[in-house]
């Protein structure tokens, strides 16, 4: 056989199932929107509704940014809902009862959420606690503290500078939507264009290999929880502004929507695999489902059934992804 003969091996074509697993989250958003639109054309097929869906997705979507970083490092945070409640409670109390300037209230909300992120991160990175247990403990601690500080009461009537964040517009675009996309662009840059983002993927993909490569794994995990706290703080600010205060049920069960959005978006529970735009699509899907259930006037008792089913489907999809990539057998 002549030496200069080149044998070309055809590339394996992707199966339809592989394409769906990789990109199905984006088409699912479109398909769900049009499917619901066929049943409720007046409610769904309008610019106003699209705007309302994105505004509704802004809180879960923003929290899910930080959770994406956390899950990419093969960790978890079950305390996001309680962290939001505690942060908002402190901010509202500072403004309404202590009479502090609204800007200080905003700073308190964001700083408190970052502090809770640091609290969780130190437990996990320094004390080597299991993330599930550490953040479950935080869930109870900070919700209990918030209930104690507010006497489990609802407090309404935020100053215009805060409430405008939730109901204000820049031109014809609501401020929560602008914040949502600005934060996603920031997260995309951090995750895909910086050395820190590369380290996040490395720590989640193979922690031991990352350590041997000279990456300070403990510091990366701590920084991830701090960054996660920042995004939880921004989401808490939007939530406070939209609700015009704080209520005892604020943030309850929100961790399930946030984690589901991340897993639906393609981030693997085992870490090291995922992308930020898939998370946004997952958050929109969760919002679409919740909106449809509201329009259908479905009993609140069935919400948990639907959410549990969506979580189960998300985990099954993640398992298929891992098997196809050879991560698990």
Secondary structure, DSSP 4 states (H G I P E B T S, - for coil): --TT-----PPPPPPHHHHHHHHHHHHHHHHHHHHHHHHSHHHHSSHHHHHHHHHHHHHHHHHHHHHHHHHHTT---S-HHHHHHHHHHHHHHHHHTS---HHHHHHHHHHHHHHHHHHHHHHHHTS---HHHHHHHHHHHHHHHHHHHHTT--EE---HHHHHHHH-EETTEEHHHHHHHHHHHHHHHHHHHSHHHHHHHHHHH-HHHHHHTT--HHHHHHHHHHHHHHHHHHHHHHHHHHHTEE-TTTTTTHHHHHHHHHHHTT--TTSS---HHHHHHHHHHHHHHHHHHHHTT--GGGHHHHHHHHHHHHHHHHHHHHHHTTS--
